[in-house]
Amino acid sequence: MTRRKFTSKFKTKVVLEVLKERETTQALAQRYEISPQQINLWKREFLKNAEAVFEKGSTSIKSATEEKEDRLLKVIGSLKVENDFLKHALR
């Protein structure tokens, strides 16, 4: 069985439905074919990071993962430039 990947848009939709409390977590889990534990995990994560939306001076909110990804992409770009330069120097 392969792991399914869910978009942040889908996760947000599910969490907002849970927060509305019109249906139980179990009912939503059955409708979206995911486990109730997964929904509760997304809900906890959503609520934990909710206050970051209202922080002053924050025009864009980046998670630690996104920041790490940005740093790694910069390193990859730098190494690619260096690699291309050395390839041309050896010709």
JONOR-V819883 format. One record per residue. N is the residue number from 1. RES is the residue in one letter. SS is DSSP state (2 for helix, 1 for strand, 0 for the rest). Layout:
# JONOR-V819883
N;RES;SS  N;RES;SS
This chain:
# JONOR-V819883
1;M;0  2;T;0  3;R;0  4;R;0  5;K;0  6;F;0  7;T;0  8;S;2  9;K;2  10;F;2  11;K;2  12;T;2  13;K;2  14;V;2  15;V;2  16;L;2  17;E;2  18;V;2  19;L;2  20;K;2  21;E;0  22;R;0  23;E;0  24;T;0  25;T;2  26;Q;2  27;A;2  28;L;2  29;A;2  30;Q;2  31;R;2  32;Y;2  33;E;0  34;I;0  35;S;0  36;P;2  37;Q;2  38;Q;2  39;I;2  40;N;2  41;L;2  42;W;2  43;K;2  44;R;2  45;E;2  46;F;2  47;L;2  48;K;2  49;N;2  50;A;2  51;E;2  52;A;2  53;V;2  54;F;2  55;E;0  56;K;0  57;G;0  58;S;0  59;T;0  60;S;0  61;I;0  62;K;0  63;S;0  64;A;2  65;T;2  66;E;2  67;E;2  68;K;2  69;E;2  70;D;2  71;R;2  72;L;2  73;L;2  74;K;2  75;V;2  76;I;2  77;G;2  78;S;2  79;L;2  80;K;2  81;V;2  82;E;2  83;N;2  84;D;2  85;F;2  86;L;2  87;K;2  88;H;2  89;A;2  90;L;0  91;R;0
